[in-house]
Amino acid sequence: MIKRAADVLGVLERALTVIAAISLFAIMALVVADVFMRYVMNSPFSFTYDLIGLYLLAGVFFLTLSDTLRVHAHVGVDILLSRLPPAGRRLSEVVTALTGLFVFVLISKVGFERALENYQQHDVLAGAIPWPTWISAALVPFGCCVLVLRLALQLIGHGLSLVSGHDLYPLPPETGTGEANSFE
């Protein structure tokens, strides 16, 4: 059951990472086009800065949070982990998941309230184009909620592995040892 949940969540995370990669490519293309228009044609785009800053950068960051955790690419402090037995490492993962859940549930809640308020008030960015701000605000709780799902899965998986004594969920890799065993 844990493997199935990890597989389904992994598909969602990879899809969001593809969207983030497309957003990153759009940022690069827009910057190149804007520079060309500004310095060659002397007619820069009026929307580039707002579009990139409001939507695309938020998408690149928040849509990749969970997938980055899935592949163990976040910064980690693991000085003592290599000295711990597997049960100690699992306990460390449980504490980390609990802490992350607490923080990111709060961020999701506050982010959702902000996005909802922006939507209800028809809040727009003042500029050449009145960009609605609720869309970028909604990326925060959306990305954080997917991360909350990943953290909950890790908490359950490591907790059950710790209690049962069986490897029901893979431990993250130790520094310098390569990739961890994973369901993906």
C-alpha angles and dihedrals in degrees: 000000000000090000091051092050090048090050094050093045090046091056090052092047093050091048090052090048089054089053089049091050090051088050090051091050089049089053091053093046093047093049092050092046092046092050090049092048092046100047103026104032097025089225112102123192113262095209105048100091094046095044093049096041097043105038117005100049091045089051093049092051105038099036091057100046097095098039089051089055091046091058093040094243098135117104109272134186105216104156093130100031095085089057094052126088117242091265090055091048090050091049088051090052091050092052091046092049092048091050092046091048092053093050098041095044087056092047090048092050095048092042092051092049090050094048091048091049091049090050095047092048093045088234114191135180112254109238144086089313120033097230113193109241097205092077094060091039089054091056089068099060092035094056092040092050091055088050089050089055090051092048091048090051091049091048093051094042096048092040093053091044090051094048096042098040090228128112098250093151126030121252116233116258120271116241111283096008099100126236126350123241107270143177093237 
